[in-house]
Amino acid sequence: MKQAFILCLTLAVNTSAAQSSWTMQQCMQYAVEHNHEVKRAELQLDNYKATKKGAIGNFLPMLSASIGAQYNFGRAIDPETNGYTDVSTFYNGYTLQASLPVFDGFSRIHALQAAKASTMMGLSTLRQMQNQTALNVMQAYTNVAYYAGLVKMADEKVRETELLLRQTRLFEEVGRKSSADVAQVEAQKAEADYELTRQQNLYASAMLELKKEMALSDDMEIKIDCSELTDSSDNSSAATAAAITPLPAFHSELEAVRYQMQASRHEWRQARAALYPTLSLSAGLNTTYYHTLHSAAGQAFHTQFKNNMGEYVGATLTIPLFNRLQTITNIRRAKNNYRIACENYEQKQLELVKLSREAWQDWQGYLKQTEQMTRKVEADSLAYQLTKRQFEEGLSTAIDLRTSSAQLMNSKATLLQCRLMTIVKEQLVRYYRGETIWSSERREEFTPAIPSRE
């Protein structure tokens, strides 16, 4: 029954996914929720949170209890007389101890600060992995939309050439076209069939890539809704472009490197704390029970447990003198790690500024190219209609018609590519500005403090 329920549920999910059309946002959302890299980043973030909780626990006192039992055979010390004896005895001890570090060179404080920074770094890394997964899905989705558009164009071309071929054959029967014209149109029909098959294969490959990015099985059939991409208004994109600056804000990659720098700085200070003396307090209770074997004499257990009870308090001051240069080595290594983190932060900042400006410039370029290609498609379409009319009247050859048709197809394909790349570059600009592109809900913005060099 359980296997049947799982099978029915799987079929229902696959049927629902196959019947409904997936938008780009739905594909990105699904991929972010099921991507393996994102799940590993979530588990790593949970490890950082556990480390932070352990750093908080270091401020609490440590409490321990122990119970020991010992059999003595041969020469031993008698606890009653404090003298030597050779009688076999049984010894039982109980201890309850508590200790609290008072001063450790602020090592625990810096460990807690480093754990907090590592937790924020893990959160930024998780956001980075989510956004990167969404970007990969967006690129794969636009490739599918592009090849779907080319398949549609190729299919329209096949139907158009079929109609043209029938018309040319009729013209041949009435003597208006020659057999050479019919052969040239048949070649155009074969070329259109070949192009349709090629675009269908490219579309299937792009769909497999999209399924891989979404962590879907290859045998699962899905439909995508490309209308939101191919029917988008260019004017709205141009208006949006004027309101967005190319400079990045608080990007997840930059945040991750910044928090890594903060964690390295506190780890450096934690290593320097080993140069200071440490002071700790301790307190405890202990009691014992003693019995001579093969002897009925001796006090009862509860009597010895009460009478042998002892309490103690103590303070321990530890002064580091020489530990074979381990402290100096650890400080040097931690300082170098902090400097490396600072260099990584500055490099990442410059890199994001460059990538953001490039994405913004590409976006502006594709907006202009889309506008230009729209006018070119209109002109090529008019030229093709005129050439087709001239071919029907015998004023042009089939080669002229083929050239005009190929030019129109290339213009339409280029226009579709420009429109899709405009959407991709717009999302890249938003991504480099720190916006979440895979969900309509924007994440809560925060401005962390930038640590300074020491």
C-alpha positions as CSV (number, residue, x, y, z in Angstrom):
1,M,0.0,0.0,0.0
2,K,2.8,2.4,0.8
3,Q,4.6,1.7,-2.5
4,A,1.3,2.2,-4.4
5,F,0.7,5.5,-2.6
6,I,4.2,6.7,-3.5
7,L,3.7,5.6,-7.1
8,C,0.3,7.4,-7.4
9,L,1.7,10.5,-5.8
10,T,4.7,10.5,-8.2
11,L,2.4,10.1,-11.2
12,A,0.2,12.9,-10.0
13,V,3.1,15.2,-9.6
14,N,4.5,14.3,-13.0
15,T,1.1,14.7,-14.6
16,S,0.5,18.1,-13.0
17,A,4.0,19.3,-14.0
18,A,3.5,18.1,-17.5
19,Q,0.0,19.7,-17.9
20,S,0.9,23.1,-16.4
21,S,3.3,25.6,-18.0
22,W,6.4,26.6,-16.0
23,T,7.3,30.3,-16.0
24,M,10.9,31.4,-15.5
25,Q,10.3,32.4,-11.9
26,Q,8.7,29.1,-11.1
27,C,11.7,27.2,-12.6
28,M,14.1,29.3,-10.6
29,Q,12.1,28.9,-7.4
30,Y,12.0,25.1,-7.9
31,A,15.7,24.9,-8.6
32,V,16.6,27.0,-5.6
33,E,14.6,24.7,-3.4
34,H,16.0,21.4,-4.8
35,N,19.5,22.3,-5.8
36,H,22.2,20.2,-4.1
37,E,24.7,23.0,-3.8
38,V,22.0,25.1,-2.0
39,K,21.3,22.2,0.4
40,R,25.0,21.8,1.2
41,A,25.2,25.6,1.9
42,E,22.2,25.3,4.2
43,L,23.9,22.4,6.1
44,Q,27.1,24.4,6.3
45,L,25.1,27.4,7.7
46,D,23.7,25.1,10.4
47,N,27.3,24.1,11.3
48,Y,28.1,27.7,11.7
49,K,25.1,28.2,13.9
50,A,26.2,25.2,16.0
51,T,29.7,26.7,16.4
52,K,28.1,30.0,17.5
53,K,26.0,28.2,20.1
54,G,29.1,26.4,21.4
55,A,31.0,29.7,21.7
56,I,28.1,31.1,23.8
57,G,28.3,28.0,26.0
58,N,31.9,28.6,26.8
59,F,30.8,31.5,29.0
60,L,28.8,29.1,31.2
61,P,30.4,27.1,34.1
62,M,31.4,23.6,33.5
63,L,29.9,20.9,35.8
64,S,31.0,17.3,36.0
65,A,30.5,14.3,38.1
66,S,32.5,11.1,38.4
67,I,32.3,7.8,40.2
68,G,35.2,5.4,40.6
69,A,35.7,1.9,42.0
70,Q,39.0,0.2,42.8
71,Y,40.0,-3.2,44.2
72,N,43.4,-3.3,46.0
73,F,45.3,-6.6,46.2
74,G,48.4,-6.8,48.2
75,R,50.3,-3.9,49.8
76,A,48.2,-0.7,50.0
77,I,47.4,2.3,52.3
78,D,44.6,1.8,54.9
79,P,42.3,4.9,54.7
80,E,41.4,4.4,58.4
81,T,44.9,4.2,59.9
82,N,46.8,5.8,57.0
83,G,49.3,3.0,57.3
84,Y,50.3,0.2,55.1
85,T,48.3,-3.0,54.9
86,D,48.4,-6.2,52.8
87,V,44.6,-7.0,53.1
88,S,42.5,-6.9,49.9
89,T,40.2,-3.9,50.0
90,F,37.4,-2.3,47.9
91,Y,37.5,1.5,47.4
92,N,34.7,3.6,46.0
93,G,34.8,7.4,45.3
94,Y,32.3,10.1,44.3
95,T,33.2,13.6,43.0
96,L,31.1,16.6,41.9
97,Q,33.1,19.5,40.4
98,A,32.3,22.9,38.9
99,S,34.8,25.2,37.2
100,L,34.4,28.7,35.6
101,P,37.1,30.6,33.6
102,V,37.3,34.2,34.8
103,F,39.9,35.7,32.5
104,D,41.4,34.1,29.4
105,G,42.7,37.2,27.5
106,F,39.3,37.8,26.0
107,S,39.7,34.6,23.9
108,R,36.1,33.6,24.4
109,I,34.8,37.0,23.4
110,H,36.7,36.9,20.1
111,A,35.7,33.3,19.5
112,L,32.1,34.3,19.9
113,Q,32.5,37.3,17.5
114,A,34.3,35.1,15.0
115,A,31.4,32.6,15.2
116,K,28.9,35.3,14.6
117,A,30.8,36.5,11.6
118,S,31.1,33.0,10.3
119,T,27.3,32.5,10.7
120,M,26.6,35.7,8.7
121,M,29.2,34.5,6.1
122,G,27.3,31.2,5.8
123,L,24.0,33.1,5.3
124,S,25.6,35.3,2.6
125,T,27.1,32.2,1.0
126,L,23.7,30.5,1.0
127,R,22.2,33.6,-0.7
128,Q,25.0,33.5,-3.2
129,M,24.4,29.9,-4.1
130,Q,20.6,30.5,-4.4
131,N,21.2,33.5,-6.7
132,Q,23.8,31.6,-8.8
133,T,21.4,28.6,-9.1
134,A,18.7,31.1,-10.3
135,L,21.1,32.6,-12.8
136,N,22.0,29.2,-14.2
137,V,18.3,28.3,-14.5
138,M,17.5,31.7,-16.1
139,Q,20.3,31.2,-18.7
140,A,19.0,27.6,-19.5
141,Y,15.4,28.8,-19.6
142,T,16.2,31.6,-22.1
143,N,18.1,29.1,-24.2
144,V,15.0,26.9,-24.3
145,A,12.8,29.9,-25.1
146,Y,15.3,30.9,-27.9
147,Y,15.3,27.5,-29.5
148,A,11.5,27.2,-29.0
149,G,11.2,30.4,-31.0
150,L,13.5,29.1,-33.7
151,V,11.4,25.9,-33.9
152,K,8.3,27.9,-34.3
153,M,9.9,30.0,-37.1
154,A,11.3,26.9,-38.8
155,D,7.8,25.3,-38.7
156,E,6.2,28.3,-40.2
157,K,8.9,28.3,-42.9
158,V,8.1,24.6,-43.7
159,R,4.4,25.4,-44.1
160,E,5.2,28.4,-46.2
161,T,7.5,26.5,-48.5
162,E,5.0,23.7,-48.9
163,L,2.4,26.3,-50.0
164,L,5.0,27.9,-52.3
165,L,5.9,24.6,-53.8
166,R,2.3,23.7,-54.6
167,Q,1.8,27.1,-56.1
168,T,5.0,26.8,-58.2
169,R,3.9,23.4,-59.5
170,L,0.5,24.9,-60.6
171,F,2.4,27.7,-62.3
172,E,4.5,25.1,-64.1
173,E,1.4,23.3,-65.3
174,V,0.1,26.5,-66.9
175,G,3.5,27.4,-68.3
176,R,4.3,30.4,-66.0
177,K,7.2,28.6,-64.3
178,S,9.9,26.2,-65.5
179,S,11.0,23.0,-64.0
180,A,14.2,24.7,-62.8
181,D,12.1,27.0,-60.6
182,V,10.2,24.0,-59.2
183,A,13.5,22.3,-58.4
184,Q,14.8,25.4,-56.6
185,V,11.6,25.6,-54.6
186,E,11.9,21.9,-53.7
187,A,15.4,22.6,-52.5
188,Q,14.1,25.4,-50.3
189,K,11.5,22.9,-48.9
190,A,14.2,20.3,-48.2
191,E,16.3,23.0,-46.5
192,A,13.4,24.1,-44.4
193,D,12.7,20.5,-43.3
194,Y,16.4,20.1,-42.4
195,E,16.4,23.4,-40.4
196,L,13.3,22.4,-38.5
197,T,14.8,19.1,-37.5
198,R,18.1,20.8,-36.5
199,Q,16.2,23.3,-34.3
200,Q,14.1,20.6,-32.7
201,N,17.3,18.7,-31.7
202,L,18.8,21.9,-30.3
203,Y,15.6,22.6,-28.4
204,A,15.7,19.1,-26.9
205,S,19.3,19.6,-25.8
206,A,18.4,22.9,-24.2
207,M,15.5,21.3,-22.4
208,L,17.8,18.6,-21.0
209,E,20.1,21.3,-19.7
210,L,17.2,23.1,-18.1
211,K,16.1,19.9,-16.4
212,K,19.6,19.3,-15.1
213,E,19.8,22.8,-13.6
214,M,16.4,22.3,-12.0
215,A,17.4,18.8,-10.6
216,L,14.6,17.1,-12.6
217,S,14.7,13.6,-14.1
218,D,15.2,13.4,-17.8
219,D,12.0,11.4,-18.3
220,M,9.9,14.1,-16.7
221,E,8.1,16.2,-19.4
222,I,7.5,19.8,-18.6
223,K,6.2,22.8,-20.6
224,I,7.5,26.3,-20.4
225,D,5.7,29.5,-20.9
226,C,7.8,31.7,-23.1
227,S,5.2,34.4,-23.7
228,E,6.5,36.4,-20.8
229,L,9.9,36.6,-22.5
230,T,9.2,36.8,-26.2
231,D,6.2,39.2,-25.8
232,S,7.8,41.6,-23.3
233,S,7.6,45.3,-24.0
234,D,10.9,47.0,-25.0
235,N,9.7,50.4,-23.9
236,S,9.2,49.2,-20.3
237,S,12.7,47.8,-20.2
238,A,14.1,51.0,-21.6
239,A,12.2,53.0,-18.9
240,T,13.5,50.7,-16.2
241,A,17.1,51.0,-17.5
242,A,17.0,54.7,-17.0
243,A,16.2,54.3,-13.3
244,I,18.9,51.7,-12.4
245,T,22.5,52.7,-11.8
246,P,25.3,50.3,-12.8
247,L,27.1,50.4,-9.4
248,P,26.6,47.4,-7.1
249,A,25.1,47.7,-3.6
250,F,25.4,45.0,-1.0
251,H,26.0,41.9,-3.0
252,S,25.9,38.4,-1.4
253,E,29.4,37.6,-2.7
254,L,30.8,40.8,-1.3
255,E,29.0,40.2,2.0
256,A,30.5,36.7,2.3
257,V,34.0,38.0,1.8
258,R,33.4,40.8,4.2
259,Y,32.2,38.5,7.0
260,Q,35.2,36.2,6.2
261,M,37.4,39.2,6.9
262,Q,35.6,39.9,10.2
263,A,36.0,36.2,11.3
264,S,39.7,36.3,10.4
265,R,40.2,39.4,12.4
266,H,38.7,37.9,15.5
267,E,40.6,34.7,15.0
268,W,43.8,36.7,14.9
269,R,42.8,38.4,18.2
270,Q,41.9,35.1,19.7
271,A,45.3,33.8,18.8
272,R,46.9,36.8,20.5
273,A,44.9,36.0,23.7
274,A,47.2,33.0,24.3
275,L,49.9,35.5,25.4
276,Y,47.9,36.5,28.4
277,P,47.6,34.6,31.7
278,T,44.4,32.8,32.5
279,L,42.4,32.7,35.8
280,S,39.8,30.2,36.6
281,L,37.7,29.3,39.7
282,S,36.7,25.8,40.8
283,A,34.6,24.2,43.5
284,G,33.6,20.6,44.3
285,L,32.4,17.9,46.6
286,N,33.9,14.4,47.1
287,T,33.3,11.4,49.3
288,T,34.6,7.9,49.6
289,Y,33.5,4.4,50.7
290,Y,36.1,1.8,52.0
291,H,35.6,-1.8,52.8
292,T,38.0,-4.7,53.7
293,L,37.2,-7.8,51.8
294,H,36.4,-11.0,53.6
295,S,35.6,-9.0,56.8
296,A,32.3,-8.2,58.4
297,A,33.7,-5.2,60.3
298,G,33.5,-1.7,58.9
299,Q,31.1,1.2,58.8
300,A,28.0,1.2,56.7
301,F,27.9,2.8,53.2
302,H,25.6,5.7,54.1
303,T,27.7,6.4,57.3
304,Q,31.0,6.6,55.3
305,F,29.3,8.5,52.5
306,K,28.3,11.2,55.0
307,N,31.3,11.2,57.2
308,N,33.9,11.2,54.3
309,M,32.2,14.1,52.6
310,G,34.5,17.0,51.7
311,E,34.1,20.4,50.0
312,Y,36.7,22.5,48.3
313,V,37.1,25.8,46.4
314,G,40.1,26.9,44.5
315,A,41.5,29.4,42.0
316,T,44.1,28.7,39.3
317,L,46.3,31.2,37.6
318,T,48.1,30.0,34.6
319,I,51.0,32.1,33.1
320,P,52.3,31.1,29.7
321,L,56.0,31.0,29.6
322,F,57.2,28.9,26.7
323,N,55.3,26.4,24.5
324,R,57.9,25.8,21.8
325,L,56.9,28.9,19.8
326,Q,53.5,27.5,19.1
327,T,51.7,30.7,20.2
328,I,53.9,33.0,18.0
329,T,53.4,30.7,15.1
330,N,49.6,30.7,15.5
331,I,49.5,34.5,15.8
332,R,51.6,34.9,12.6
333,R,49.4,32.5,10.7
334,A,46.2,34.1,11.9
335,K,47.5,37.6,11.0
336,N,48.4,36.4,7.5
337,N,44.9,34.9,7.1
338,Y,43.4,38.2,8.0
339,R,45.5,40.0,5.5
340,I,44.6,37.5,2.8
341,A,40.9,38.1,3.7
342,C,41.4,41.8,3.3
343,E,43.0,41.4,-0.1
344,N,40.2,39.1,-1.2
345,Y,37.6,41.7,-0.1
346,E,39.3,44.5,-2.1
347,Q,39.6,42.2,-5.1
348,K,36.0,41.1,-4.9
349,Q,34.8,44.7,-4.6
350,L,36.7,45.8,-7.7
351,E,35.6,42.7,-9.6
352,L,31.9,43.2,-8.8
353,V,32.1,46.9,-9.8
354,K,33.6,45.8,-13.2
355,L,31.1,43.0,-13.8
356,S,28.2,45.3,-12.8
357,R,29.3,48.0,-15.2
358,E,29.8,45.4,-18.0
359,A,26.3,43.9,-17.4
360,W,24.8,47.4,-17.4
361,Q,26.6,48.4,-20.6
362,D,25.5,45.1,-22.3
363,W,22.0,45.7,-21.2
364,Q,22.0,49.2,-22.7
365,G,23.5,47.8,-25.9
366,Y,20.9,45.0,-26.2
367,L,18.1,47.5,-25.7
368,K,19.4,49.6,-28.7
369,Q,20.0,46.4,-30.7
370,T,16.5,45.2,-30.1
371,E,15.0,48.5,-31.3
372,Q,17.2,48.5,-34.4
373,M,16.5,44.8,-35.1
374,T,12.7,45.5,-34.8
375,R,12.9,48.0,-37.6
376,K,15.1,45.7,-39.6
377,V,12.6,42.8,-39.3
378,E,9.9,45.1,-40.5
379,A,12.0,46.1,-43.5
380,D,13.1,42.5,-44.3
381,S,9.5,41.3,-44.0
382,L,8.3,43.9,-46.5
383,A,11.2,43.1,-48.8
384,Y,10.3,39.4,-48.7
385,Q,6.7,40.0,-49.4
386,L,7.7,42.2,-52.4
387,T,10.1,39.6,-53.7
388,K,7.5,36.8,-53.3
389,R,5.0,38.9,-55.2
390,Q,7.6,39.5,-58.0
391,F,8.4,35.7,-58.0
392,E,4.7,35.0,-58.6
393,E,4.6,37.4,-61.4
394,G,7.9,36.1,-62.9
395,L,9.9,39.2,-62.2
396,S,12.3,37.5,-59.8
397,T,13.9,34.1,-59.5
398,A,13.7,31.4,-56.8
399,I,17.2,32.3,-55.8
400,D,16.2,35.9,-55.0
401,L,13.2,34.6,-53.0
402,R,15.5,32.2,-51.1
403,T,17.9,35.0,-50.3
404,S,15.2,37.3,-49.1
405,S,13.6,34.5,-47.0
406,A,17.0,33.6,-45.4
407,Q,17.6,37.2,-44.6
408,L,14.2,37.6,-42.9
409,M,14.8,34.4,-40.9
410,N,18.2,35.6,-39.7
411,S,16.7,39.0,-38.7
412,K,13.9,37.3,-36.7
413,A,16.3,35.0,-35.0
414,T,18.6,37.9,-34.1
415,L,15.7,40.0,-32.8
416,L,14.6,37.1,-30.6
417,Q,18.1,36.7,-29.3
418,C,18.4,40.4,-28.5
419,R,15.1,40.4,-26.6
420,L,16.1,37.4,-24.6
421,M,19.6,38.7,-23.9
422,T,18.0,42.0,-22.8
423,I,16.1,40.2,-20.1
424,V,19.2,38.2,-19.0
425,K,21.3,41.3,-18.8
426,E,18.6,43.2,-16.9
427,Q,18.5,40.4,-14.3
428,L,22.3,40.3,-14.1
429,V,22.3,44.1,-13.4
430,R,19.8,43.5,-10.6
431,Y,21.9,40.5,-9.3
432,Y,25.1,42.6,-9.1
433,R,23.1,45.3,-7.3
434,G,22.3,42.7,-4.5
435,E,18.7,42.1,-5.5
436,T,17.1,38.7,-5.2
437,I,16.1,37.7,-8.8
438,W,14.5,34.3,-8.1
439,S,11.5,35.5,-6.1
440,S,9.1,38.4,-6.1
441,E,9.8,38.9,-2.4
442,R,12.9,41.0,-1.8
443,R,15.1,40.0,1.0
444,E,15.6,42.3,4.0
445,E,18.4,44.7,3.3
446,F,21.0,45.3,6.0
447,T,24.2,47.4,6.1
448,P,26.9,45.6,8.1
449,A,29.9,47.5,9.5
450,I,33.0,47.2,7.4
451,P,36.0,46.3,9.6
452,S,39.2,48.4,9.3
453,R,42.7,47.1,8.9
454,E,44.9,46.9,12.0
